[in-house]
Amino acid sequence: MSEFTVVSVAEVRNQFRQSVEALVASAKGEWESATNKGPAKNYEPALNGWSGDLFDLEGMSKAFSREENKVDMQKAIADARKSGTVGDLIASVKQGDYLAVQERAFRLKHCGRVRATVHAGARMYGHQHKAGLLNKGVIGEVEDIVRKAKNFA
């Protein structure tokens, strides 16, 4: 008979925590500016080894690194006999997804007009597509819920 061991490997990673703390500081600065309690402050991510140079597009990824989360995921599923938990997967993916969203938003905020227009066009193409966000995602989800509700009755 084989033995199975479950050991949690996920942690709240520093990169994730620092990234959220930078957003908190930015929100505080925006609030202070809006209420005439201080100057406006631009959002600046936790640099994590990035120089802060907006033209260093490759290096910018360091500020939003998801490497620790990737390692946690790999550890959780690498050995079926010594696996991590579902919570490890959820925590690692959630932190990584949050960092990825922040990176995309930060890059888009600092890109030029042409690039921003192309990004917006690509998003809108996805929104209007028959298998896109609105048709398949929004309408499809409600159709599935209604179908399940009718089958349940």
C-alpha positions as CSV (number, residue, x, y, z in Angstrom):
1,M,0.0,0.0,0.0
2,S,1.4,3.4,-0.9
3,E,1.5,6.4,1.4
4,F,0.3,9.8,0.5
5,T,1.4,13.0,2.2
6,V,-0.3,16.4,1.8
7,V,1.9,19.4,2.7
8,S,0.8,23.0,2.0
9,V,3.5,24.9,0.1
10,A,1.8,28.2,-0.7
11,E,2.5,31.5,1.1
12,V,1.5,35.1,0.7
13,R,4.5,36.0,-1.4
14,N,6.4,39.3,-0.8
15,Q,6.0,40.4,-4.4
16,F,2.3,40.1,-4.2
17,R,2.1,41.8,-0.8
18,Q,4.4,44.7,-1.9
19,S,2.4,45.1,-5.1
20,V,-0.8,45.5,-3.1
21,E,0.8,47.8,-0.6
22,A,2.0,50.0,-3.5
23,L,-1.6,50.2,-4.7
24,V,-2.8,51.1,-1.2
25,A,-0.2,53.9,-1.0
26,S,-1.3,55.1,-4.5
27,A,-5.0,55.1,-3.4
28,K,-4.1,57.1,-0.3
29,G,-2.3,59.6,-2.4
30,E,-5.2,59.9,-4.8
31,W,-7.6,60.3,-1.9
32,E,-5.4,63.0,-0.3
33,S,-5.1,64.9,-3.6
34,A,-8.9,64.7,-4.2
35,T,-9.6,66.1,-0.7
36,N,-6.9,68.8,-0.8
37,K,-4.8,67.0,1.9
38,G,-1.7,66.5,-0.2
39,P,-0.2,66.4,-3.7
40,A,-1.3,63.9,-6.3
41,K,1.0,60.9,-6.5
42,N,1.5,58.6,-9.4
43,Y,1.3,54.9,-8.9
44,E,4.7,53.3,-8.8
45,P,4.9,49.5,-8.4
46,A,7.3,47.8,-6.0
47,L,10.3,47.7,-8.3
48,N,11.7,44.3,-7.3
49,G,15.0,44.8,-9.2
50,W,13.5,46.9,-12.0
51,S,15.2,50.3,-12.6
52,G,11.9,52.1,-13.0
53,D,12.8,53.1,-16.5
54,L,9.6,53.0,-18.6
55,F,11.6,52.3,-21.7
56,D,13.0,49.1,-20.2
57,L,10.1,47.0,-21.3
58,E,11.7,43.7,-20.6
59,G,13.0,44.7,-17.2
60,M,9.6,46.0,-16.2
61,S,8.4,42.4,-15.8
62,K,10.5,42.2,-12.6
63,A,8.2,44.5,-10.9
64,F,5.3,42.1,-11.5
65,S,7.2,38.8,-11.2
66,R,5.1,35.7,-10.7
67,E,8.0,33.3,-10.4
68,E,7.4,32.5,-6.7
69,N,3.8,31.6,-7.5
70,K,4.9,29.5,-10.4
71,V,7.3,27.6,-8.2
72,D,4.6,27.1,-5.5
73,M,2.2,25.6,-8.2
74,Q,4.9,23.3,-9.5
75,K,5.8,22.1,-5.9
76,A,2.1,21.5,-5.2
77,I,1.6,19.1,-8.2
78,A,5.1,17.8,-8.8
79,D,4.8,14.6,-6.8
80,A,1.4,12.8,-6.4
81,R,2.6,11.1,-3.2
82,K,3.7,14.4,-1.6
83,S,1.2,16.8,-3.0
84,G,0.2,20.2,-2.0
85,T,-3.4,21.2,-1.4
86,V,-6.1,22.7,-3.5
87,G,-5.7,25.8,-1.4
88,D,-2.1,26.0,-2.6
89,L,-3.3,26.1,-6.2
90,I,-6.0,28.7,-5.5
91,A,-3.6,31.0,-3.5
92,S,-0.8,30.8,-6.0
93,V,-3.0,31.4,-9.0
94,K,-4.9,34.2,-7.4
95,Q,-1.7,36.0,-6.5
96,G,-0.2,35.4,-9.9
97,D,-3.3,36.6,-11.7
98,Y,-3.5,39.7,-9.6
99,L,0.1,40.6,-10.5
100,A,-0.5,39.9,-14.2
101,V,-3.5,42.2,-14.1
102,Q,-1.5,44.9,-12.5
103,E,1.3,44.5,-15.0
104,R,-1.1,44.8,-18.0
105,A,-2.7,47.9,-16.5
106,F,0.6,49.5,-15.7
107,R,2.0,48.8,-19.2
108,L,-1.2,50.1,-20.9
109,K,-1.2,53.2,-18.7
110,H,2.3,54.1,-20.0
111,C,2.0,53.1,-23.7
112,G,1.6,55.4,-26.6
113,R,-1.7,56.3,-28.3
114,V,-1.2,53.9,-31.2
115,R,-0.5,51.0,-29.0
116,A,-3.4,51.8,-26.7
117,T,-5.8,52.0,-29.8
118,V,-4.6,48.6,-31.0
119,H,-5.1,47.1,-27.6
120,A,-8.6,48.6,-27.3
121,G,-9.4,47.3,-30.8
122,A,-8.3,43.8,-29.9
123,R,-10.4,43.9,-26.7
124,M,-13.4,45.0,-28.7
125,Y,-12.9,42.3,-31.2
126,G,-12.9,39.8,-28.4
127,H,-16.0,41.4,-26.9
128,Q,-18.0,41.2,-30.2
129,H,-16.9,37.7,-31.2
130,K,-19.5,35.0,-31.2
131,A,-17.4,33.0,-28.7
132,G,-16.3,36.2,-26.9
133,L,-16.9,37.7,-23.5
134,L,-20.4,39.1,-24.2
135,N,-21.9,36.4,-26.4
136,K,-20.4,33.3,-24.9
137,G,-19.4,34.7,-21.5
138,V,-22.3,36.8,-20.3
139,I,-25.2,35.5,-22.4
140,G,-23.8,32.0,-22.3
141,E,-23.5,31.9,-18.5
142,V,-27.1,33.2,-18.0
143,E,-28.4,30.6,-20.6
144,D,-26.6,27.9,-18.7
145,I,-28.0,29.0,-15.4
146,V,-31.6,29.2,-16.8
147,R,-31.1,25.7,-18.5
148,K,-30.0,24.2,-15.1
149,A,-32.8,25.9,-13.3
150,K,-35.4,24.5,-15.8
151,N,-33.8,21.0,-15.5
152,F,-33.9,21.1,-11.8
153,A,-37.6,21.9,-11.6
